[in-house]
């Protein structure tokens, strides 16, 4: 099964594990800044690029997100649906975090 993670990466899911393949010569950016969050924001981006974002994610979803292979593909909306919580509450807390920094 192939899934497009973003326009430059491809993920292959095998036996529950996800492997990300980067095109040859692709470089990871050293810094990314999150200035806006919506329900469609990917949970892994929040954890990786928003200081304090991991705390908000853990508050709502628990610490299982940090070891879940889906962290790089699943949005806040998807995670909220899977955990039976209100996505807008998560988004509101993340926006408050962004605006306080």
C-alpha positions in Angstrom: 0.0 0.0 0.0 1.4 3.4 -0.9 0.4 6.7 0.7 1.5 10.1 -0.3 2.7 11.9 2.8 3.4 15.2 1.1 4.3 16.1 -2.5 7.9 14.9 -2.0 7.7 11.8 0.2 6.1 8.4 -0.2 5.2 6.2 2.8 5.0 2.4 2.5 3.0 0.6 5.2 4.2 -3.0 5.9 3.0 -5.0 8.9 2.0 -1.9 10.7 5.3 -0.1 10.2 5.7 3.1 8.1 8.8 3.7 6.1 9.3 7.2 4.5 11.2 7.4 1.3 12.7 10.7 0.3 13.4 11.4 -3.3 17.2 11.3 -4.1 18.8 14.6 -3.2 15.9 15.8 -1.1 16.9 17.7 2.0 15.1 18.0 5.3 14.6 21.7 6.3 16.4 22.7 9.4 13.6 24.9 10.7 9.9 25.1 10.1 7.6 27.5 11.8 4.0 26.9 12.5 2.0 30.1 12.6 -1.5 28.7 12.0 -3.3 25.6 13.0 -6.5 24.0 11.8 -8.2 20.6 12.1 -6.3 19.5 9.0 -2.9 20.2 10.5 -0.8 17.0 10.8 -0.2 16.0 14.4 3.5 15.1 13.7 4.1 18.7 12.4 2.7 20.1 15.7 4.9 17.8 17.8 8.0 18.5 15.8 7.7 22.2 14.9 5.6 23.9 17.6 7.4 24.4 20.9 5.0 23.2 23.6 2.8 21.5 20.9 3.7 18.0 22.2 2.2 19.0 25.6 -1.1 20.0 24.0 -1.2 16.8 21.9 -0.5 14.7 25.0 -3.2 16.5 27.0 -5.8 15.5 24.5 -4.6 12.3 22.9 -2.2 10.8 25.5 1.4 9.8 24.8 0.5 7.0 22.4 0.7 9.5 19.5 4.5 9.8 20.0 5.1 6.2 19.0 2.3 5.8 16.5 3.4 5.6 12.9 0.4 7.6 11.8 1.7 10.7 13.5 3.2 11.9 10.1 -0.1 11.4 8.2 -3.0 11.9 10.6 -4.6 15.3 11.1 -6.0 16.8 14.3 -9.5 16.1 13.0 -8.7 12.4 12.4 -7.1 12.0 15.8 -10.0 13.7 17.5 -12.4 11.4 15.8 -10.4 8.3 16.7 -10.2 9.4 20.3 -13.8 10.7 20.6 -12.8 14.3 21.5 -13.6 17.7 20.1 -11.0 18.7 17.5 -11.9 22.4 17.9 -10.8 22.3 21.6 -7.4 20.9 20.5 -7.1 23.6 17.8 -8.1 26.4 20.2 -5.4 25.3 22.7 -2.8 25.1 20.0 -3.8 28.6 18.7 -3.5 30.0 22.2 0.0 28.5 22.4 1.0 30.1 19.1 -0.4 33.5 20.1 1.3 33.4 23.5 4.7 32.9 21.9 
